[in-house]
């Protein structure tokens, strides 16, 4: 697969239009319904209201996220596809390490994210050629190099908002009266699972409320940036135990 280099220069609506035209039903937006995801859903629905949208329901989402999923369904007429983790993997992980294993150590937290997010995403992507996510380079040092278009394992991953500022996101939401996540107004600029997200204090970074108890490790779940080195090795061992521990 060879993609034109010019795609990297396309503005977000043009890139989404290109993906919808090229991949049709084998393209989808992946979102956890934060502001960036909502901008993409709104933008894509204006181009083609048949756009597919999916979300990973980890089983630990805040109630406000479920409310927003229903709002998206009603507002845009989109049947949001819900992706669950494998129940056997979750059962084995929580029976072995506890339901709140993520507070114990970083490797357990990465395991939980891997089982509840990364593996379900991998399964979902098996039926697709391309997907779009709401990453912005401004969000964190780890995301500063995000490309708008990249090829991963034979699929195309799009980050149409990679070069957007927070202000641009805000302007789109206001201009089109896009529904917003209710936790945002309570001081949550970044929202994930309920036990792993808190409000941020003035002056803190956007992602400071994610896994706030961790002093080391990146503020990433593995969906976009894969662990490396010793953390990768630890994670591989823990995942293997879950997969074979029948
Ligand atoms: S964010 Fe927390 S609860 Fe959600 S998958 Fe990751 S560790 Fe598990």
Boltz pocket constraint, residues with backbone or C-beta under 6 A from the ligand:
constraints:
  - pocket:
      binder: B
      contacts: [[A, 58], [A, 60], [A, 102], [A, 108], [A, 109], [A, 110], [A, 112], [A, 113], [A, 114], [A, 116], [A, 117], [A, 192], [A, 193], [A, 195], [A, 196], [A, 221]]
      max_distance: 6.0
